[in-house]
Amino acid sequence: MLKRFILACSLPMTFAPVALAEPYDTVVLQGLDKVTARVSRLEARVGDFIKFGNLEIVARTCDKRPPTETPESAAFLDIAEVKPGEPANEVFRGWMFASSPALNPMEHPVYDVWVLDCKNMSSNSEASSSSIGSE
């Protein structure tokens, strides 16, 4: 038994290269107001607060796999409910994944929020300004 273990440990191990997710500066979210059935698309730069109804949302990070890998966008979000005259109540803090919104959902009676994508605003503005200049 010991010989098999030593033999197994001495065999060369092959690992598939693992591509790490790349950080992006903007998160794209979708929000649902369950009372009005209104769906809203929200974009927020990482670190900035945005409001959706009574919710204040801040994305702490947004990562996306490179195009050569299986598509996946993930964001770490802090979501708090703010009611007038009351202190903010944290309703969600954690990772949300675009491919599996039910994996770690926000539990709230009125609102649903989920991640759609991550993108870079700086590269989008540079691309649009270069296309304007080339016309």
PEWO-V388982 format. One line per field, one symbol per residue. ss: DSSP state (H for helix, E for strand, - for the rest). phi: phi as a letter, one per 30 degrees, with the letter a starting at -180 (. if undefined). A space follows every 50 residues. Layout:
ss = ???
phi = ???
This chain:
ss = -HHHHHHHHH-----------EEE-EEEEEEEE----EEEEEEEE---EE EE--EEEEEEEEEE--------EEEEEEEEE-------EEEEEEEEE--- ----------EEEEEEEEE-HHHHHHHHHHHHH--
phi = .dddddddddddccbddcdddcdbcbcccbbbcddcidcbcbbbdejcdb cbidcccbddabbbddddcedabbbcccbbccceibddcdcabldbcddb dddbddcbdcbbbbdcabacddddddddddddddd
